[in-house]
Amino acid sequence: METTLNARSSLADWLALRETLAIETRLFIDGAYRESANGQRFDCISPIDSRKLCEVAYAGAADVDAAVAAARRAFDTGVWADRNPRERKAVLLRFAAALRAHQDELALLETLDAGKPIADTTTVDIPGAAYCLEWFAEAIDKTGGEVAAADHHLLGLVTREPVGVVSAIVPWNFPLLMAAWKFAPALAAGNSVVLKPSEKSPLSAVRVAQLAHEAGIPAGVFNVVPGDGETGKRLALHQDVDCVAFTGSTGVGKQIMQYAAQSNLKRVWLELGGKSPNIVLPDCADLDRAARTAASAIFYNMGEMCTAGSRLLVHRSIRERFMAKLLEAARAWQPGNPLDPATTMGAIIDRAQQERVLALIGSGRVEATLLTGGKTAREETGGFYIEPTIFETTPASRIAREEIFGPVLAVMTFDTLDEAIRMANDSEYGLAAAVWTADLATAHDVSRRLRAGTVWVNCYDEGGDMNFPFGGYRQSGNGRDKSLHALEKYTELKSTLLRLR
């Protein structure tokens, strides 16, 4: 299904496309779609209205083995790994072009599957995945090794080689974009990939497997195996997987590290949870923009973001003015129909996640002060929606410490800069942070003292370009997605010394 970019601008347009959408539901292994070995399937339910979209093939043990074996054969034959970087570049650029050509189809799949607003999937998720492929494609014929200093009778070379079979295990909040952050650099480096999308949002990954094959990625180099945690566990324990790249919860990330140690000590790269602080200092030059951005930082994508600005730290001297502006800004984030291009906030991924968020809101009602929201919305649709919710609380409260992964903001007040830094760093996480100030020296000082992988100054969640590495400190994980640092993750470093005489 090829579509014209941005051709659909109304709810009626997307509803009409939904009725003609053909959904692929099979595994993709060794260059072809196939049913699971035991015929097992699982229901794919849309969070928009609880509609059953389809039944997706479940990758069991035999399917995981088949996918890994196909990836290993492809790698060992060198059909992709040994290809000239310029040739890999051309194939990946065709793959990216296919994503752009099928943008409406892929965006609709993700909106139906994950409840994301169609305005976001068409402007952020799918174009972002295509750009990620383009960026790494353009990089691979422009990076090289080193000639190391050595004794005169030796020639010392330092080179990078693909690590082998890479398993990418990705979450449901940005299904294709997070997948691209893994498979684009892994493929660019010459690896074979086994991608396991979340069982909550597998449809776009299943579809792009065929697009990859049609673009020229050889059979076995790119495989997609939908399934649940057991499928991911089998990949993490597999003796013939060389590397696991995972994005998800900190708890599951710890389990994957254990599985790697129990099996073959495979490389493990983890992008995990966050409880990111957003600090507003009294010299902030534009409180209106800071308030609008603070609302966006927590309510965008329904708060289902590891970098969500879920802890807002406001100086006491500006608290009253800022909170009035924040509550006004929150009104722009009311849940709507995700298929309506005017909607800014869609549905929570499923009932279980909705109930978890509501349980934490219940905890907040006991230990904090509810300022707005706190209830379900659009119940008549049968979908899973929650109002934008803001609490005023203390750093010790549960909602100020746990990652909620929903549209729930914990606001806290501070009196001094040192107190704000202590509050910001008082977390097991360290993924992202932000500070609002008009003073350049303060901005530099605070950025240096915040223990986070990304720090924004006078903005939030900007700099989406692939040039910037993305990842966290502490229990937010290790390694980095994006940038040339991500390309390095999927290679082995080799030293070669040639005796000349």
Buried (B, 14 or more C-beta within 10 A) or exposed (E): EEBEEEEBEEBEBBEEBBEEBEBBBBBBBBBEBEBBBEEBBBEBBBBBBBBEBBEBBBBBEEBBBBBBBBBBBBBEEEBBBEBEBEEBBBBBBBBBBBBBBBBBBBBBBBBBBBBBBBBBBBBBBBBBBBBBBBBBBBBBBEBEBEEEEBEEEEBBBEEBBBBBBBBBBBBBBBBBBBBBBBBBBBBBBBBBBBBBBBBBBBBBBBBBBBBBBEBBBBBBBBBBBBBBBBBBBBBBBBEBBBBBBBBBBBEBBEBBBEBBEEBEEBBBBBBBBBBBBBBBBBEBEEBEBBBBBBBBBBBBBBBBBBBBBBBBBBBEEBBEEBBEBBBEBBEEBBBBBBBBBEBBBBBBBBEEBBEBBBEBBEBBEEBBEBBBBBEBBBEEBEBBBBBBBBBBBEBEBBBBBBBBBBBBBBBBBBEEBEBBBEBBBBBBBBBBBBBBBEEEEBBEBBBEBBBBBBBBBBEBBEEEEBEBBBBBBBBBBBBBBBBBBBBBBBBBEEEEEEEEE
